[in-house]
Amino acid sequence: MYVGNLDYGTTDKELEDLFAQEGTVTYSKVITRMDGKSRGFGFVEMESEEQAKAAIEKLNKSEFKGRTIVVNEARAQDRGNYSPRENNYSSRRESGRGDLNYKLRQLRKNIG
């Protein structure tokens, strides 16, 4: 999942602890600049798709460290032509690519 509008002092552990309220966190990372300062967003992977959906439902637009955070399904950054986001989750599910954890793994590969 993508988590945006994070306080710049948020750590990986704080992000993990926030999402652990909704299930088992298998990965959490606050993205930083080259100088080590937070970019104000991060990614979280949950043990199951159901836990991820529950976390999105509960935590999106909630307050964390004095800021209203945004939590939604992570998606790969398209570096080519802009195309509107596909919202038909169920039709992509059969290929295995609609899985939230699959998408996060793909993002992690692209990030480095």
Steps between C-alpha positions, in 0.01 A plus 500: 500500500602857442494725808522871429512830689715352775665724756863539394617355831313170454720191523461157338418356845228759569346426162510127574345551845215705352407230250554213747167603654335345194708184462847366437735742324755323280670816371495871583723771358500878517657625177794736546698735282868448425587708809295269724210740560147366462306572183173487697370169365561130536385150419356222714439136417262287707492124539171466313292693252211508750720666762621753242145588401400538866798729560409717200140522619594595855810716454433696180429863594580432865725715717853385578757719671290809442446442127216351296658206322401349167500121473420323177598216274858540379543520127804497277616837381445527128805667352353503150183657370239590757205265518210526744515260792309179459249451778368160396678300767308175462576450130875521565483258791494187287845574359646543849586859422203646689648381827611795716811316619599415143481868408712602796765243407507648150537851642785387725679356197463833317611708799820315540 
